[in-house]
Amino acid sequence: MAASNSQEGNDYEFRFSSDMTLEDIRASHRYFCKERNWGKYHSPRNVLLALVGEVGELAEIFQWKGEVKQGLPEFTEDEKQHVGDEISDVLIYLVDLAAQCHIDLPTAVHNKLQVNAKKYPVNVTNGTFQKYSAYGEDRSLVGAAVPPERAREEGDGSE
């Protein structure tokens, strides 16, 4: 399920295995669907709705758990396996949706990271949680800023 990473010290960074690329996932899922004659059901709308359903199933695992630590140390091995299964379903449908929409996902991700780097310059946003709309044209904070040490209650600021 996870790449073989040893967790050592504060510099630990989880990394994925390089066993499959997004293209491998796309091709494998396409073959899986083709064998079962399911392609006719995989319109962008249907795949999106399936993706949303799988995100709901993933969220259900975390529901009522409170704050969860990285690595899921409080989860049983069966719960971790379940999380991996649902995240896999989400990724498979996300890759399928990108393919159905003819979106080259690696290129789109690369471009989005570049856009986000411009929207959230390090010298202005480092250690803050403000959304890009809180910054002026010169990318300085507009109006009274909430101190960075105050936790954002409505979310993590992702798009």
VENCORRA-V685510 format. One record per pair of residues at least 12 apart in sequence whose ideal C-beta (glycine too) atoms are under 10 Angstrom apart, sorted by the first residue. I is the first residue (numbers start at 1). GAP is how many residues later the second one is. Records with the same first field share a line. If there is no record, write none. Layout:
I->GAP / GAP
This chain:
1->16 / 76 / 79 / 80 / 82 / 83 / 84 / 86 / 87
2->12 / 13 / 14 / 15 / 69 / 78 / 82
3->12 / 13 / 14 / 15 / 16
4->13
5->12 / 66
7->63 / 64
12->58 / 59
14->56 / 57
20->71
21->85
22->69 / 72 / 73 / 76 / 77 / 82 / 83 / 84 / 87
23->72 / 76 / 81 / 82 / 83
24->71
25->63 / 66 / 67 / 69 / 70 / 71 / 74 / 80
26->66 / 69 / 70 / 72 / 73 / 79
27->68 / 72
28->64 / 67
29->13 / 62 / 63 / 64 / 66 / 67 / 70
30->12 / 65 / 66 / 69
32->60
33->63
42->51 / 54 / 55 / 57 / 58
43->57
44->52 / 53 / 54 / 55 / 56 / 57 / 58
45->52 / 55
46->47 / 50 / 51 / 54
47->45 / 46 / 47 / 48 / 49 / 50 / 51 / 52 / 53 / 54
48->45 / 46 / 48 / 49 / 52 / 53
49->44
50->39 / 40 / 42 / 43 / 46 / 47
51->38 / 39 / 40 / 41 / 42 / 43 / 44 / 45 / 46
52->38 / 41
53->36 / 37 / 40
54->31 / 32 / 33 / 34 / 35 / 36 / 37 / 38 / 39 / 40
55->31 / 32 / 34 / 35 / 38 / 39
56->30
57->25 / 28 / 29 / 32 / 33
58->24 / 25 / 27 / 28 / 29 / 30 / 31 / 32
59->27
60->22 / 26
61->14 / 18 / 19 / 21 / 22 / 24 / 25 / 26
62->13 / 17 / 21 / 24
65->14
68->15
72->12
112->47
115->17 / 44
116->16 / 42 / 43
118->14 / 21
119->12 / 13 / 14 / 16 / 20 / 40
120->12 / 15 / 19 / 37
121->14 / 18 / 19
123->16 / 17
124->12 / 14 / 15 / 16 / 17
125->14 / 16 / 23 / 32
126->22
127->21 / 22
128->13 / 17 / 18 / 19 / 20 / 21 / 24 / 29
129->17 / 19 / 21 / 22 / 23 / 26 / 27 / 28
130->12 / 15 / 16 / 18 / 22 / 27
131->21 / 24 / 26 / 27 / 28
132->25 / 27
134->12 / 23
